[in-house]
Amino acid sequence: MLSLLGWVFGLAAAVCATVVTAAVNEPNLHIAACGIVTLAIVVVAIWDHQRLRNAGAPTLAIASSTARYLGLVWAWGALAVLAIYTAVLGKTWPEWWQFFLGFAFAAAFSLAFSMLLDRDRAAGRSDPVLIKAGRILVQVQIVGMAVGIASLFIDHKFPHDVTHADWAGNNILFFGALAIAAISLDALRSPAHM
């Protein structure tokens, strides 16, 4: 597990890479940045899951790790959308704030859920209902991300060129959805009960 400083540095670097590449108004460069950022988060999340499994960690530890990495992806999306649509792009995307609020809420919820799981584990408790609820939330996110990705293609919103105000937001949404789905699918490989 990364230290708090590592998390903050990683999140700041991810947001900066996403914002800087949006500032140059080059969609392909922005797509590459979003892809690299989310791939890095997914690789570290899967590595952490595998490390925990190999160490025989309890299900609560794996679930907490999953929630933290999901929170990291959501936080990256929220902060990148906020920075891009308030300080970088000249074109205004009217719906940016709705995506920001949704991503920020999902990040806060994921991180709070992770802390709840950590607190139970530290107290020596294991709540099967909490673990089951977490698995259901992960499954719901997988379905939601699949629908989100499909809708981007159905509505011809990904990829978009810079003439569309939502081009950067759609890149973030697409790659964020892929990352959420990948981390969630990997998490489901863990047993449902301890």
Secondary structure, DSSP 4 states (H G I P E B T S, - for coil): ---HHHHHHHHHHHHHHHHHHHHTT-HHHHHHHHHHHHHHHHHHHHHHHHHHHHTT--HHHHHHHHHHHHHHHHHHHHHHHHHIIIII-SS--TTHHHHHHHHHHHHHHHHHHHHHHHHHHHTT---HHHHHHHHHHHHHHHHHHHHHHHHHHHTT-SS--TTSTTHHHHHHHHHHHHHHHHHHHHHTTS-S--
